[in-house]
């Protein structure tokens, strides 16, 4: 038997495949939270991305790669558009961030706008005209072990790796990144320094929306290339939990996302190998593991809210500082 | 434009702002309808007709409003003290599992015993499910938003499992078609909750239980020591600790209370309406999430929850009965989300005075 068919290699490469949408969504949420804005609307934004990206591949014509690129962008922009509502409510109108985020998920999510768009566009039950396929990077896909894991993934996986590197450099190596961290930790100080707090919060909430939309597009263009109402089934919420596991550090979102990708794929891989358990047991693993890991990081060494931006969740009003 | 913090909020504004946000939401959703090529006025008049005016509409609206009343109270009880239990959906599922289980076990008892048992079963199962995030919040300081939400997905899978696994007590295996297409065991006739006919509408028993629960919740917050301690905890956790309030116990108790209310909603879904454990129907209704909208729009006041549950129950009821190519699923969620957005924006007017100079 080929080493690349061994269960470990299959599990690791599918963990990366299933974890990638979480990387995008968690990275977006991380940037928003670093500016002090908690956005619980990730699930809704991802579903908007999923449905609009799918609509785009069905209606745009052109070379496959271009259609996929445009569709992913459109998915991101649609999610960005709905994130504007949250930004205006919490930054401009000082609304409660938790309730506003929940409202965004109800508005855009399953049985909301994403479902409306999908039903009006009659997108259900169609196979996608284009989908993201695994690439054979530099012809190295057949290398033992590392081939399938590193060189046989789709384009969005490589894009997510680039994005993590960019986010790391942005947060710690640029002036805007420094300002962003100041806005999230102490908006008063940032304001005194001459940083426009509201502008930073708006911008990063919208970037969070864009990334969540790309993560959503991954569901309808790569994981299951079709559209089903509510197809992200909680990935947006897991992404919010991931930001906590990652201690608000971009590089850590990769590890967390792949861990959850592993739990998502475990069911498929084990069932294909004749392990018989009720399918609901496998399906509930990612959710249960989210709870378990969240408990682990909220005790012990993380007691002092390690990494959480100090101003997370609080509106900044200059007159009331 | 100047924005100043208000010291007192005028009473009329507390009613006017949510009412205005309802109107504004419908106006904004009209844009969505126009973009989708639908006539908003025709859509809304059909919606109003199916929700409140058509023969039998009021009864249907009350059936939909009843679970919303319970999940709205569940969210209001917890949100009021800044305990973000968004697991109402899963707690309702578990309440339905508990109530139908008790109903099946007690099948040859008199109706009063079965109904009391179902209420108890729903209450306990919902409370138990909510106690999990409650304990994690109290003893490990784990974010209850995410844990309670994750458990919604687990509860949904538990529901599916109980109907699809052939060893399950809830599954009906008595007929050939039930063996081929998994479905729940129907409850005995005595397990159907009574209804009260009142002129134009038939009021389900669960609705009365809900109004009773709303009154109890209002009294609890207004005139019990427990309710007072909960309010202190909500306003300032350090103050509650310095005052010697046992905050951990309080958090667990309040989560359990919130879950019990949602669980009652599940019991009423079984007793008033479905009479069988029906995962698909429960999962599609999304009462737990709509309950959050109800609670927020009611500004966490139990009696206002009853009024808002009735209004949004009408919207949801009309949404189901009109669903089709003309009226795609999703519109109800869009409207609910918009109502909540406007209500949240309107909060600014309650807390601040906006003047133009």
Interface residues (C-beta under 8 A of the other chain):
Chain A: X40 X85 X89 X93 X94 X95 X96 X98 X99 X100 X102 X103 X104 X105 X106 X107 X108 X109 X110 X111 X112 X113 X114 X115 X116 X117 X118 X119 X120 X229 X233 X234 X237 X238 X240 X241 X244 X278 X280 X283 X284 X287 X288 X290 X291 X294 X295 X298 X299 X303 X320
Chain B: X5 X32 X36 X79 X84 X86 X136 X140 X141 X142 X143 X145 X146 X147 X149 X150 X151 X153 X154 X157 X158 X160 X161 X164 X165 X284 X286 X289 X290 X292 X293 X296 X328 X329 X330 X331 X332 X333 X334 X336 X337 X338 X340 X341 X344 X345 X347 X348 X351
